[in-house]
Amino acid sequence: MTYPGAPAEKKSILPKIAVACFVVGALVVGFFVWRIVVTAPRTPQPIEDGVVHLTKEGLTIYASIPVLTPPCEVQDADGNDVPIKPPTGSETITINGENWYVVARSTRTVPAGDYSISCTDDETSATYAAGPKSSVVAFVLSILGTVFSFLIFLGLGITLLTVGAVKKRRRNRPANTFPNQPGPYQPGTYPYPPPQNHTFPEPPPYNPGPNPDRPQDR
């Protein structure tokens, strides 16, 4: 309740910041969800026919078993050689219960299109397949980014709303109606301050009347 002439109550900005946190958090989570969809491993295409059509840029060659040096050659639709190299670490994807090991990637980002891939392997029984450039690390980081961004922005928004509610409750507490009213009397103390600089008139002189019991007064 406000009175005429009373200062306007300041509204807290914390709820607005909390709502902004929720909005930004939703956008960040949406971005990481999109990254999960983009980087999710997909079943590679077998290369028995020699030609693989890539719908996305990049090229990755997989094998059904680990192979140290992939015996593969890649050419684009114009017959130009596409350089490939083994990955820097061990990467494995599991799709529909089947394991595929990354054995090579294109050294540069190649556009989507048709590529001729030939893998001549007389030493192992590996089966080779190919697909767009993908990274297990990017897929895992996208999942972690989704989880952590959701927790961070949600927790920050809830914290700001809680702090704002506590401050509002404190501001709305009724004030003391009589701030100068003395408190209850405590032993050994005066409920009111002693009077100061007060003067009192002198009493009249004592003048007793005659006493019949005294002879000198008869």
VOBA-1610 file (N, C-alpha, C; in pm, whole numbers, padded with zeros to 5 digits, always signed):
BEGIN
Met+00085-00119+00000Met+00000+00000+00000Met+00088+00123+00000Thr+00060+00216-00088Thr+00139+00339-00097Thr+00053+00458-00059Tyr+00116+00562-00011Tyr+00050+00683+00032Tyr+00092+00797-00057Pro+00007+00903-00068Pro+00045+01018-00150Pro+00174+01080-00102Gly+00262+01105-00194Gly+00391+01165-00158Gly+00496+01063-00120Ala+00457+00936-00105Ala+00555+00834-00068Ala+00639+00799-00189Pro+00769+00767-00172Pro+00854+00732-00286Pro+00807+00601-00349Ala+00818+00593-00482Ala+00776+00473-00554Ala+00867+00357-00519Glu+00807+00241-00507Glu+00882+00121-00472Glu+00965+00076-00592Lys+01091+00050-00569Lys+01180+00006-00676Lys+01156-00142-00705Lys+01136-00172-00833Lys+01116-00310-00873Lys+01250-00377-00895Ser+01261-00501-00850Ser+01387-00575-00864Ser+01406-00617-01008Ile+01531-00611-01053Ile+01564-00652-01190Ile+01601-00799-01197Leu+01611-00865-01081Leu+01653-01005-01079Leu+01558-01097-01156Pro+01424-01081-01144Pro+01337-01170-01224Pro+01361-01156-01374Lys+01386-01034-01422Lys+01411-01017-01565Lys+01541-01085-01606Ile+01643-01076-01520Ile+01769-01143-01551Ile+01749-01295-01551Ala+01667-01344-01457Ala+01640-01488-01452Ala+01571-01536-01579Val+01472-01458-01627Val+01404-01494-01751Val+01503-01491-01869Ala+01592-01393-01869Ala+01694-01387-01975Ala+01784-01510-01971Cys+01817-01556-01850Cys+01898-01677-01837Cys+01826-01798-01895Phe+01696-01809-01869Phe+01619-01920-01923Phe+01617-01915-02076Val+01599-01794-02132Val+01593-01781-02278Val+01728-01815-02340Val+01835-01757-02284Val+01969-01784-02338Val+02001-01933-02322Gly+01966-01991-02207Gly+01990-02133-02186Gly+01919-02219-02289Ala+01793-02182-02320Ala+01719-02259-02420Ala+01786-02250-02557Leu+01838-02132-02592Leu+01907-02117-02720Leu+02035-02198-02725Val+02111-02194-02616Val+02238-02269-02612Val+02211-02419-02617Val+02113-02465-02540Val+02078-02607-02543Val+02032-02648-02683Gly+01950-02562-02746Gly+01907-02593-02882Gly+02023-02605-02979Phe+02124-02519-02962Phe+02242-02526-03049Phe+02314-02659-03031Phe+02335-02699-02906Phe+02406-02825-02882Phe+02324-02946-02926Val+02192-02938-02915Val+02109-03047-02966Val+02124-03059-03118Trp+02127-02943-03185Trp+02151-02946-03329Trp+02288-03007-03361Arg+02389-02975-03279Arg+02522-03033-03301Arg+02520-03184-03279Ile+02440-03231-03185Ile+02430-03375-03164Ile+02374-03443-03288Val+02270-03381-03345Val+02210-03440-03466Val+02310-03440-03581Val+02386-03331-03594Val+02480-03320-03706Val+02598-03416-03689Thr+02651-03427-03567Thr+02772-03508-03546Thr+02741-03652-03506Ala+02613-03688-03497Ala+02580-03826-03459Ala+02634-03924-03564Pro+02701-04030-03520Pro+02753-04129-03616Pro+02640-04194-03695Arg+02665-04216-03822Arg+02569-04283-03909Arg+02634-04406-03972Thr+02551-04499-04010Thr+02603-04621-04071Thr+02676-04587-04201Pro+02806-04621-04211Pro+02879-04589-04334Pro+02833-04676-04452Gln+02864-04630-04572Gln+02825-04703-04693Gln+02934-04802-04732Pro+02897-04924-04763Pro+02999-05020-04809Pro+03058-04975-04942Ile+03184-05011-04966Ile+03253-04965-05088Ile+03280-05081-05183Glu+03204-05190-05173Glu+03225-05300-05266Glu+03203-05256-05410Asp+03109-05166-05432Asp+03080-05121-05568Asp+03183-05020-05619Gly+03264-04965-05526Gly+03371-04874-05569Gly+03333-04728-05568Val+03204-04694-05570Val+03160-04554-05573Val+03073-04528-05452Val+03104-04421-05382Val+03029-04382-05262Val+02979-04240-05282His+02853-04219-05256His+02794-04085-05267His+02787-04024-05128Leu+02852-03908-05112Leu+02854-03837-04984Leu+02756-03720-04990Thr+02668-03714-04894Thr+02570-03604-04888Thr+02623-03484-04811Lys+02735-03500-04742Lys+02796-03392-04666Lys+02943-03385-04698Glu+03003-03271-04666Glu+03145-03253-04697Glu+03231-03339-04606Gly+03350-03369-04654Gly+03442-03452-04577Gly+03430-03598-04614Leu+03533-03674-04583Leu+03535-03817-04616Leu+03603-03893-04503Thr+03539-03998-04458Thr+03594-04085-04354Thr+03582-04230-04402Ile+03690-04307-04386Ile+03691-04448-04424Ile+03695-04531-04296Tyr+03608-04633-04290Tyr+03596-04720-04174Tyr+03634-04862-04213Ala+03670-04940-04111Ala+03698-05083-04129Ala+03628-05160-04020Ser+03593-05284-04050Ser+03522-05366-03952Ser+03614-05414-03840Ile+03746-05411-03864Ile+03846-05446-03762Ile+03956-05339-03766Pro+04034-05325-03660Pro+04141-05225-03662Pro+04245-05256-03769Val+04284-05157-03844Val+04384-05168-03949Val+04484-05054-03931Leu+04613-05088-03926Leu+04714-04985-03901Leu+04731-04894-04022Thr+04750-04953-04142Thr+04769-04874-04263Thr+04659-04910-04362Pro+04563-04820-04381Pro+04452-04854-04471Pro+04500-04864-04617Pro+04478-04977-04682Pro+04521-04994-04821Pro+04417-04939-04918Cys+04388-04809-04906Cys+04278-04751-04983Cys+04328-04633-05066Glu+04261-04614-05179Glu+04284-04500-05265Glu+04150-04435-05297Val+04151-04302-05303Val+04027-04228-05324Val+04046-04131-05439Gln+03946-04125-05526Gln+03945-04029-05636Gln+03808-03961-05642Asp+03808-03836-05683Asp+03682-03764-05695Asp+03616-03794-05830Ala+03507-03726-05859Ala+03432-03753-05982Ala+03511-03718-06108Asp+03612-03629-06095Asp+03694-03590-06210Asp+03817-03677-06225Gly+03834-03778-06138Gly+03950-03865-06146Gly+04071-03814-06071Asn+04057-03707-05994Asn+04170-03655-05918Asn+04185-03731-05787Asp+04309-03756-05749Asp+04335-03827-05624Asp+04298-03739-05505Val+04238-03801-05404Val+04203-03732-05279Val+04295-03785-05170Pro+04386-03702-05118Pro+04479-03751-05014Pro+04403-03789-04886Ile+04445-03898-04825Ile+04386-03943-04698Ile+04499-03971-04600Lys+04465-03971-04473Lys+04564-04001-04368Lys+04494-04070-04252Pro+04567-04153-04175Pro+04507-04220-04059Pro+04472-04118-03951Pro+04380-04151-03862Pro+04345-04058-03752Pro+04459-04052-03650Thr+04460-03945-03573Thr+04565-03929-03472Thr+04546-04021-03352Gly+04424-04069-03330Gly+04397-04161-03219Gly+04302-04270-03262Ser+04267-04353-03167Ser+04174-04462-03195Ser+04030-04412-03179Glu+03951-04431-03283Glu+03810-04391-03280Glu+03724-04507-03329Thr+03619-04535-03252Thr+03529-04644-03285Thr+03385-04597-03269Ile+03301-04634-03361Ile+03159-04606-03349Ile+03084-04739-03351Thr+02974-04743-03278Thr+02890-04863-03273Thr+02751-04825-03319Ile+02708-04886-03428Ile+02578-04858-03486Ile+02506-04991-03508Asn+02388-05003-03447Asn+02308-05125-03458Asn+02387-05249-03413Gly+02466-05229-03306Gly+02543-05339-03251Gly+02666-05377-03331Glu+02701-05301-03433Glu+02817-05331-03517Glu+02923-05224-03498Asn+03047-05266-03475Asn+03158-05174-03451Asn+03226-05139-03582Trp+03256-05010-03598Trp+03331-04960-03712Trp+03448-04878-03660Tyr+03567-04906-03714Tyr+03690-04839-03671Tyr+03733-04739-03777Val+03759-04615-03733Val+03805-04511-03826Val+03950-04542-03863Val+03977-04559-03994Val+04112-04592-04040Val+04173-04480-04123Ala+04093-04388-04177Ala+04149-04280-04259Ala+04046-04170-04276Arg+04098-04049-04301Arg+04015-03932-04332Arg+04084-03853-04442Ser+04005-03776-04513Ser+04063-03688-04615Ser+04144-03579-04546Thr+04259-03545-04603Thr+04345-03443-04542Thr+04286-03303-04554Arg+04199-03284-04650Arg+04132-03155-04665Arg+03981-03180-04674Thr+03907-03075-04652Thr+03762-03088-04657Thr+03717-03097-04803Val+03664-03213-04840Val+03617-03233-04977Val+03467-03210-04982Pro+03415-03158-05092Pro+03271-03132-05099Pro+03190-03260-05113Ala+03062-03250-05092Ala+02974-03365-05111Ala+02971-03403-05259Gly+02952-03533-05284Gly+02950-03580-05422Gly+02985-03727-05429Asp+03018-03773-05549Asp+03054-03913-05571Asp+03206-03930-05568Tyr+03251-04035-05498Tyr+03393-04062-05486Tyr+03417-04211-05512Ser+03523-04237-05585Ser+03564-04375-05613Ser+03666-04417-05508Ile+03634-04522-05435Ile+03722-04569-05327Ile+03757-04715-05356Ser+03886-04743-05351Ser+03934-04878-05374Ser+04022-04919-05257Cys+03986-05028-05190Cys+04064-05079-05077Cys+04103-05224-05108Thr+04233-05246-05131Thr+04285-05379-05162Thr+04357-05432-05039Asp+04295-05526-04971Asp+04349-05579-04845Asp+04353-05732-04856Asp+04474-05784-04880Asp+04492-05929-04888Asp+04542-05987-04757Glu+04570-05901-04658Glu+04628-05951-04533Glu+04523-05971-04424Thr+04414-05899-04428Thr+04311-05911-04325Thr+04177-05940-04391Ser+04082-05973-04306Ser+03946-05998-04354Ser+03856-05877-04328Ala+03916-05760-04322Ala+03839-05639-04289Ala+03744-05603-04402Thr+03630-05550-04360Thr+03532-05495-04453Thr+03538-05343-04443Tyr+03544-05275-04559Tyr+03563-05131-04558Tyr+03433-05060-04599Ala+03416-04941-04542Ala+03300-04857-04572Ala+03343-04712-04561Ala+03260-04624-04612Ala+03293-04481-04611Ala+03170-04399-04578Gly+03195-04279-04531Gly+03086-04188-04497Gly+03139-04046-04486Pro+03052-03950-04458Pro+03096-03811-04441Pro+03192-03798-04323Lys+03265-03689-04324Lys+03358-03665-04215Lys+03283-03652-04084Ser+03325-03727-03985Ser+03261-03723-03854Ser+03368-03737-03748Ser+03332-03699-03628Ser+03425-03706-03515Ser+03351-03749-03391Val+03399-03857-03331Val+03337-03903-03207Val+03355-03799-03097Val+03470-03731-03099Val+03497-03629-02997Val+03394-03517-03006Ala+03364-03472-03129Ala+03266-03364-03146Ala+03128-03409-03098Phe+03094-03535-03122Phe+02965-03587-03079Phe+02955-03589-02927Val+03061-03636-02861Val+03061-03641-02714Val+03059-03501-02655Leu+03136-03408-02713Leu+03138-03271-02663Leu+03000-03205-02679Ser+02929-03238-02784Ser+02795-03183-02803Ser+02700-03231-02694Ile+02712-03358-02658Ile+02628-03412-02549Ile+02661-03343-02417Leu+02791-03331-02388Leu+02830-03265-02263Leu+02787-03119-02262Gly+02799-03052-02375Gly+02756-02912-02383Gly+02608-02898-02357Thr+02527-02992-02407Thr+02383-02987-02383Thr+02351-03002-02235Val+02415-03099-02171Val+02386-03126-02029Val+02430-03010-01941Phe+02554-02964-01960Phe+02608-02860-01871Phe+02539-02725-01894Ser+02511-02689-02017Ser+02443-02562-02042Ser+02303-02562-01982Phe+02234-02676-01989Phe+02101-02686-01928Phe+02109-02668-01777Leu+02203-02737-01713Leu+02214-02728-01567Leu+02259-02589-01522Ile+02354-02530-01593Ile+02409-02400-01552Ile+02303-02290-01563Phe+02240-02279-01679Phe+02143-02170-01697Phe+02018-02192-01615Leu+01974-02318-01601Leu+01857-02344-01518Leu+01886-02312-01372Gly+02002-02356-01322Gly+02037-02327-01183Gly+02055-02179-01158Leu+02115-02107-01253Leu+02134-01963-01236Leu+02000-01891-01234Gly+01908-01928-01322Gly+01776-01864-01324Gly+01698-01889-01196Ile+01700-02012-01147Ile+01628-02044-01023Ile+01689-01969-00905Thr+01821-01958-00901Thr+01887-01885-00792Thr+01847-01738-00792Leu+01844-01676-00909Leu+01806-01535-00917Leu+01661-01515-00876Leu+01572-01605-00916Leu+01432-01592-00875Leu+01417-01607-00725Thr+01492-01697-00665Thr+01485-01717-00520Thr+01534-01594-00446Val+01647-01539-00489Val+01702-01419-00424Val+01605-01303-00439Gly+01546-01287-00556Gly+01449-01179-00576Gly+01327-01193-00488Ala+01277-01317-00471Ala+01160-01339-00386Ala+01192-01308-00240Val+01312-01345-00193Val+01350-01316-00055Val+01360-01166-00031Lys+01420-01093-00125Lys+01431-00948-00109Lys+01295-00881-00111Lys+01205-00927-00195Lys+01072-00870-00202Lys+00996-00894-00072Arg+01010-01013-00015Arg+00943-01043+00111Arg+00994-00954+00223Arg+01123-00926+00223Arg+01178-00838+00327Arg+01131-00695+00310Arg+01118-00649+00186Arg+01071-00512+00163Arg+00925-00495+00203Asn+00847-00601+00191Asn+00703-00592+00221Asn+00670-00615+00368Arg+00767-00634+00454Arg+00740-00649+00596Arg+00687-00518+00653Pro+00582-00521+00743Pro+00529-00396+00801Pro+00632-00330+00890Ala+00644-00199+00876Ala+00739-00123+00957Ala+00681-00098+01096Asn+00764-00059+01193Asn+00720-00029+01329Asn+00637+00098+01329Thr+00511+00090+01377Thr+00421+00206+01374Thr+00465+00315+01469Phe+00517+00279+01584Phe+00564+00376+01684Phe+00712+00352+01708Pro+00796+00410+01625Pro+00940+00382+01639Pro+00999+00438+01766Asn+00939+00547+01827Asn+00997+00607+01947Asn+00934+00555+02075Gln+00848+00456+02065Gln+00784+00403+02186Gln+00887+00328+02269Pro+00894+00359+02401Pro+00995+00291+02484Pro+00962+00144+02497Gly+01064+00068+02517Gly+01047-00076+02532Gly+01002-00111+02671Pro+00984-00239+02701Pro+00941-00282+02835Pro+01044-00247+02941Tyr+00991-00228+03062Tyr+01078-00191+03173Tyr+01170-00306+03210Gln+01298-00275+03226Gln+01396-00374+03267Gln+01446-00338+03406Pro+01459-00436+03492Pro+01509-00407+03629Pro+01643-00337+03624Gly+01655-00237+03710Gly+01780-00164+03717Gly+01791-00051+03618Thr+01686-00030+03540Thr+01688+00079+03442Thr+01565+00165+03462Tyr+01569+00287+03410Tyr+01457+00379+03416Tyr+01381+00372+03285Pro+01249+00361+03291Pro+01175+00358+03165Pro+01182+00488+03087Tyr+01207+00598+03162Tyr+01219+00727+03095Tyr+01346+00794+03144Pro+01404+00877+03065Pro+01526+00945+03111Pro+01494+01039+03226Pro+01582+01049+03328Pro+01557+01136+03444Pro+01549+01281+03402Pro+01468+01359+03469Pro+01455+01502+03433Pro+01585+01575+03455Gln+01610+01665+03370Gln+01732+01743+03378Gln+01696+01892+03378Asn+01781+01972+03453Asn+01765+02118+03459Asn+01628+02160+03511His+01572+02080+03607His+01443+02115+03668His+01471+02177+03806Thr+01404+02285+03840Thr+01419+02351+03971Thr+01288+02343+04047Phe+01296+02330+04178Phe+01178+02321+04264Phe+01181+02434+04369Pro+01065+02494+04409Pro+01063+02603+04512Pro+01101+02549+04650Glu+01164+02637+04731Glu+01205+02597+04866Glu+01082+02579+04956Pro+01082+02483+05047Pro+00967+02463+05136Pro+00956+02578+05237Pro+00835+02612+05286Pro+00819+02719+05387Pro+00882+02680+05520Pro+00918+02777+05603Pro+00981+02745+05735Pro+00880+02673+05826Tyr+00935+02587+05907Tyr+00852+02509+05999Tyr+00810+02597+06118Asn+00680+02606+06144Asn+00628+02687+06252Asn+00517+02609+06322Pro+00553+02530+06425Pro+00449+02449+06491Pro+00357+02537+06579Gly+00236+02497+06596Gly+00141+02569+06682Gly+00163+02535+06830Pro+00088+02598+06921Pro+00105+02569+07066Pro+00065+02427+07099Asn+00145+02371+07191Asn+00122+02233+07234Asn+00070+02238+07379Pro-00053+02190+07400Pro-00108+02197+07538Pro-00032+02110+07635Asp+00044+02014+07586Asp+00118+01926+07678Asp+00248+01988+07722Arg+00283+02099+07667Arg+00410+02162+07705Arg+00378+02281+07796Pro+00438+02289+07922Pro+00406+02400+08015Pro+00442+02536+07957Gln+00555+02543+07882Gln+00598+02673+07835Gln+00505+02731+07733Asp+00414+02645+07679Asp+00322+02696+07579Asp+00189+02738+07641Arg+00175+02725+07775Arg+00050+02762+07838Arg+00049+02908+07868
//
